[in-house]
Amino acid sequence: MLLDLLSYPRAVIVTAAGVLHTFIMSLVMLFLAVVVRNIDLINWAIVWLWSRPLVVPAGVRVEVRGAENVRLKDKGFLILFNHSSLIDIPILYGYFPRPFRFGAKIELFKIPFFGRAMAACGVLPIDRGSRSKVMRVYDSAIARINNGECFALAPEGTRQSDVHLGKFKRGPFEFAINAQMDIVPVVLAGALKVLPKSTYLMNMGRWRRKVIMEITPPIPAADFTLDTLEQLQERVRGQMEPAFIRANQELTTTAPQLVL
């Protein structure tokens, strides 16, 4: 189909524009975080000036389900999401109902301006080569949780290259138990096809794609201890996996056939 063929040059244009846009927004976010220091303005800018302008021009429509499972104020919580694509981050930032900060691999903080903007905005630096450093970062964030901040982590630890949930790591669950906070499991289906691990070009081969973000009910980590951490992992996985399979099956059977 002609529109699907046009998705290839669009992918090049959108990706190049996205890199430039992210660089400019890094400068804007640094200014807002260091000079203006208005958290509401920072959160608004992340959603409306950075995230959604990356997602929408690529022909991606995000359908959010389960927004009623998100507590919009009071103590923060931990979002755990399946990670398959770089587009996961702007999708979550752009469409999740409550502001939050990611835990990002520490290598990203070395990118000029972008890394400084992440640090200034409160993103957690995750050193995947040092478990002790990661746990110190988590421990230092507990006070922020109690003050109402939320965080998002990928329990798989890295992007998956196909449609499945990877093995969950212990760190995020220890963080949740130590902070006595709720875990809100979130499933992202369809993001892998928008931006697979093997490419940096967004949404090639299809003019429009749908991504389903399903927010499942919160799980109180306070009901568990470090001795029962594996039970918490199983509880979260048991909630995410059926939703993940169901959403991906739905996308497979309802993929749009567009004509010009």
WODAFEN-V80069 format. One record per pair of residues at least 12 apart in sequence whose C-alpha atoms are under 6 Angstrom apart, sorted by the first residue. I is the first residue (numbers start at 1). J is the second residue. Records with the same first field share a line. If there is no record, write none. Layout:
BEGIN
I=J / J
END
This chain:
BEGIN
3=207
4=205 / 206 / 207
7=204 / 205 / 206 / 207
8=204
11=201 / 202 / 204
15=201
26=113 / 114 / 117
29=117
30=117
33=120
47=93 / 94
51=90 / 94
52=94
59=208
60=208 / 209 / 210
61=210
62=210 / 211 / 212
63=212
64=213 / 214
65=214
66=214 / 215
69=217
72=98
74=148
75=146 / 148
76=145 / 148 / 149 / 150
77=150 / 181 / 182 / 183
78=150 / 151 / 152 / 183
79=152 / 183 / 184 / 185
80=152 / 153 / 154 / 185 / 186
81=154 / 185 / 186 / 187
82=154 / 187
83=154 / 159
84=159 / 160 / 192
85=192 / 195 / 196
100=150 / 151
101=123 / 151
102=123 / 151 / 152
103=123 / 124 / 153
104=125 / 126
105=125 / 126 / 127
106=125 / 126 / 127
138=175
142=179
155=168 / 169
156=168
161=197
176=221
177=221 / 222
180=221 / 222
181=221
182=218 / 219 / 220 / 221
183=218 / 219
184=218
185=216
186=214 / 215
187=213 / 214 / 244
188=212 / 213
189=211 / 212 / 247 / 248
190=211
191=211
END
